[in-house]
Amino acid sequence: MDLTRDKIQVLQIENESDIGECRRKGVVFAKQNGFNDIATGEVAIMITEMGTNVLKHGGGKGKLMMCRIRDTSFNTGLEFWCCDFGKGFTDIDLAIQDGYTNSNSLGIGLGSIQRLSDEFEINPEKNIDFNQVKLAGTSEFKNCIRTRKWLQKSKWNGLNRNLLIGASSRAKPGEQLNGDTYVITHLSGTVAVASVIDGLGHGKEANRASQMAKELIVSKPDMAVDALINQVHNTIKGTRGATVGIIRIDTGNNRLFFSGIGNIEGQIYSNAKKTNLLSYGGIVGHNIRTPRVFELDFNKGDTVCLYSDGIISRWQYEEIDWEQSPQENAEYIVNQYSRISDDATVLIIRYVT
């Protein structure tokens, strides 16, 4: 395919904070090039997964390149290259399957990136485009992922277009690894599962616990939310443990199901009214009560917000303009209300009318 490229940006990935910077710049870049809030949220998730792949599997160092692309039919889109020093994949078809991994994880990142992309390729050495990409004059990278996302492309992949998603997460200042994480995965065009996870404490061991929990949730999202918490509990035994809040949204029936253990806070905002989501005490992976499922109305125009205890409790929901983009609001809450002594994460999902 003959393409022209412009507006090229190259960003370094060496620690968790670099992933956040790449995500923020990718969100701005997508909006500047005409992507709506839904597609922009998908770009944010793709960049987060690619950056995480660099730190976990790619030798801990890499670069992200993003640019605008145009084809000969004047279609416009964005292209992302994420390259690192990993060992690469001997079987590419196997690598993109959920569950494949060459390290101590469940291996769901590449599959997520592929589902959110219009075009996806690993190590496209045989394609002349690979030789045209200049990553700050460096040709030493061993492994590259290339994705493309086209503006107003009709391809869908079964995700829930009724949900606008925004998320922001950052490690405790001074730490390279984030003990918090979040996940959003779509089971169909009407059902999605999302979670905020806070590994106990911060740093490497907290990161390990939260990532194991995240990967379990993505691998078994069709389970009931209380059963899913029990599965996470059994999976991360022997780690530092985590607090976990999980929601299941069914826009076909206007329902939201929530189950939580520990201090993951959550609220639903509906017509200027706030409904709190109740978590039970405990530490997932150590000691928990029997999880309970809370079923609530979730109608068009409603917003749900989940956040870790790295966000101070005194922030007021009336201070937020919930008509703004969920991504903008998530970034704002983390920037304005996060504790300097802890990791911090916010996940916001709005059911659009």
Secondary structure, DSSP 8 states (H G I E B T S, - for coil): --EEEEEEEEEEESSHHHHHHHHHHHHHHHHHTT--HHHHHHHHHHHHHHHHHHHHHSTT-EEEEEEEEEETT--EEEEEEEEESS---S-HHHHTSTT--SSSS---HHHHHHHH-SEEEE--TTSHHHHH--BTTB---SEEEEEEEETT----TT--TTEEEEEEEE--TT-SS-SEEEEEEESSSSEEEEEEEEESSSSHHHHHHHHHHHHHHHHSTTS-HHHHHHHHHHHTTTS--EEEEEEEEETTTTEEEEEEESS-EEEEEETTEEEE---BSEEBTTEE-----EEEE--TT-EEEEE-TTB-TT--GGGS-TTS-HHHHHHHHHHHHB-TTS-EEEEEEEE--
